[in-house]
């Protein structure tokens, strides 16, 4: 596979993407494809003998309203069916992971005073890389 840029090297999508590599997608085919891609990234620096700045950090997705949590649960179930292990978190678990975040305004928009935001996490699922490092 090759990434071709119309302009200067690393100046298109390669240089401006989110640098997040993850497999928490809804469509089963996408979930498996991105999970395999993450596995390939794990050995890419060694395979290329070049630091692609790959760092596995995990990912936390938050839902404030019931509808958002239902969507996160569906996504988590899709991942589980495909052999990926996300974790559904209650408000207390989210608060433990991110104690400095204040969700009071987002909860008020959902018409709730509490118990706080809930979420899902995938560790080391989401990762960070610097794709431009491979283009330089």
C-alpha positions in Angstrom: 0.0 0.0 0.0 1.2 3.5 -0.7 -0.1 6.9 0.4 0.2 9.5 -2.4 -0.1 13.2 -1.7 -0.9 15.8 -4.3 1.0 18.6 -2.6 4.1 18.6 -0.4 5.2 15.5 1.4 3.1 14.9 4.5 0.9 17.9 3.7 -2.4 16.2 3.0 -4.4 13.8 5.1 -1.2 12.1 6.2 -0.1 15.2 8.1 -3.5 16.4 9.4 -5.3 13.3 10.5 -6.1 12.7 14.2 -3.2 10.3 14.6 -5.5 7.9 16.4 -5.5 4.2 15.5 -8.5 2.4 16.9 -10.8 -0.5 16.3 -14.0 0.6 18.1 -16.2 0.9 15.0 -19.8 -0.3 14.6 -19.6 -2.3 11.4 -18.3 -5.8 12.0 -16.1 -5.7 8.9 -14.6 -2.4 9.9 -14.0 -3.6 13.5 -11.9 -6.6 12.3 -10.1 -4.6 9.7 -9.0 -1.9 12.2 -8.1 -4.4 14.9 -5.7 -6.1 12.4 -4.4 -2.7 11.4 -3.6 -1.9 15.1 -1.8 -5.2 15.4 0.3 -4.3 12.3 1.2 -0.9 13.8 2.6 -2.6 17.0 5.5 -4.0 15.0 5.9 -1.3 12.4 8.8 0.6 13.9 10.8 -2.6 14.2 9.8 -3.8 10.7 10.8 -0.5 9.1 13.8 0.2 11.5 12.3 3.6 11.9 10.5 5.3 14.8 6.9 5.9 13.7 6.1 7.2 17.2 3.6 4.5 18.0 2.3 4.7 21.6 -0.6 2.6 23.0 -2.6 4.8 25.4 -6.1 3.4 25.4 -9.3 5.4 24.7 -12.2 6.7 26.8 -15.5 7.5 25.1 -18.1 9.3 27.2 -21.9 9.3 27.0 -23.9 11.8 29.0 -27.5 11.0 27.9 -29.2 7.7 27.8 -29.2 7.6 24.0 -25.5 8.2 23.9 -24.9 5.4 26.4 -27.1 3.1 24.3 -25.0 3.9 21.2 -21.7 3.2 23.2 -23.2 -0.1 24.4 -24.1 -1.1 20.9 -20.6 -0.3 19.7 -19.1 -2.2 22.6 -21.3 -5.2 21.8 -20.2 -5.2 18.2 -16.5 -5.1 19.3 -17.1 -8.0 21.8 -18.7 -10.2 19.1 -15.6 -9.6 17.0 -13.2 -10.6 19.8 -12.3 -7.1 21.1 -12.7 -6.4 24.8 -14.1 -3.0 25.6 -15.3 -2.1 29.1 -18.5 -0.4 30.0 -18.0 2.1 32.8 -20.4 3.6 35.3 -20.2 7.2 36.5 -17.9 6.3 39.5 -15.5 4.5 37.2 -15.3 7.5 34.8 -14.8 9.8 37.7 -11.9 7.6 38.9 -10.2 7.7 35.5 -10.8 11.4 34.9 -11.3 13.0 38.3 -10.8 16.6 37.1 -13.4 16.6 34.4 -16.7 18.4 35.2 -19.7 17.0 33.4 -22.4 19.1 35.1 -23.2 21.2 32.0 -23.4 18.2 29.6 -25.5 16.3 32.1 -27.9 19.4 32.5 -28.3 19.4 28.7 -29.5 15.8 29.0 -32.0 16.8 31.7 -30.0 15.0 34.4 -28.5 16.1 37.6 -26.6 12.8 38.0 -25.3 10.3 38.5 -22.7 11.6 36.0 -21.3 10.6 32.7 -20.8 7.0 31.8 -18.5 5.6 29.2 -16.6 2.9 27.5 -12.9 2.3 27.4 -10.6 0.1 25.3 -7.1 -0.4 26.5 -4.7 -0.5 24.8 -7.1 -0.3 21.9 -6.7 3.3 20.9 -3.2 4.3 20.1 -1.3 7.3 18.9 1.2 7.5 16.0 2.7 10.1 13.9 2.0 9.0 10.3 4.0 11.9 8.9 7.1 10.2 10.5 6.6 7.4 7.9 6.3 10.0 5.1 9.4 12.1 6.0 
